Amino acid sequence: MSKFLIFLLTALLLPNSVEANWFGKYNSRYDANDACERWMLKGFKYTYKVMERKGYGNTRELFGSPYTDLGSRHFDIEVWKREYDEFKEQEKEANSLVEKTKSGFSRSCLEEKETNQFIGRAKSCLKKKEYSVEEWKKLFELKSCEKRKYFKY
């Protein structure tokens, strides 16, 4: 009887790779990441609209600058003013606000190295639809709709 008890205690206290998963722990960082990503892909994709700058990247590179090569050409104040005004108009157009559509997943994974785990975050208040700018702002302010799942390694 005592030999059986010692065997049972040893089996419970020294978990092997199969028993480690009984307690929700993965054998490696790779396995935990893989499990979290598989869980993430079971979620759905949603789209939302935001207001962003139109943006053409660096407008000075794209349109040129009226300040370039002033020394290598004849300086004509009227030409310079016209180029400068055109440049400012193009820069203003590039910085105007437009409505852009973006997308995301209802679930995401984040690694927390301090605790050796991946944290799966699910946004439970999202629906599988396209959100307007106003709807997205309201949802973004809600903090209580996030649920978590832990993948320890």
Residue pairs with C-beta under 8 A, 6 or more apart in sequence:
11 19
15 22
15 23
17 27
20 26
20 27
21 27
24 150
24 152
25 152
25 153
26 32
26 35
26 151
26 152
26 153
27 153
28 153
29 116
29 153
31 153
32 117
32 118
32 151
32 152
32 153
33 109
33 111
33 118
33 151
35 118
35 151
36 109
36 118
36 120
36 149
36 151
37 109
39 107
39 109
39 120
39 149
39 151
40 105
40 107
40 108
40 109
40 120
41 107
42 107
43 105
43 106
43 107
43 122
44 105
44 106
44 128
45 103
45 104
45 105
45 106
45 128
46 103
46 104
46 105
46 106
46 126
46 127
46 128
46 129
46 130
46 131
47 101
47 102
47 103
47 129
47 130
47 131
48 101
48 102
48 103
48 104
48 130
48 131
48 135
48 136
49 99
49 100
49 101
49 102
49 130
49 131
49 132
49 133
49 136
50 99
50 100
50 102
50 133
50 136
51 97
51 98
51 99
51 100
51 133
52 97
52 98
52 100
53 94
53 95
53 96
53 97
53 98
54 93
54 94
54 95
54 96
54 97
54 98
55 94
55 95
56 62
56 94
59 87
59 90
59 91
59 94
62 94
63 86
63 87
63 90
63 91
64 87
65 87
66 80
66 83
66 84
66 87
70 80
99 133
101 130
106 122
106 123
106 126
106 128
107 120
107 121
107 122
107 123
108 120
108 121
109 118
109 119
109 120
109 121
109 151
110 118
110 119
110 121
111 117
111 118
111 119
112 118
112 119
115 152
116 152
116 153
117 150
117 151
117 152
117 153
118 150
118 151
118 153
119 148
119 149
119 150
119 151
120 148
120 149
120 150
120 151
121 146
121 147
121 148
122 146
122 147
122 148
122 149
123 145
123 146
124 145
124 146
124 147
125 139
125 142
125 144
125 145
126 139
126 145
131 139
139 145
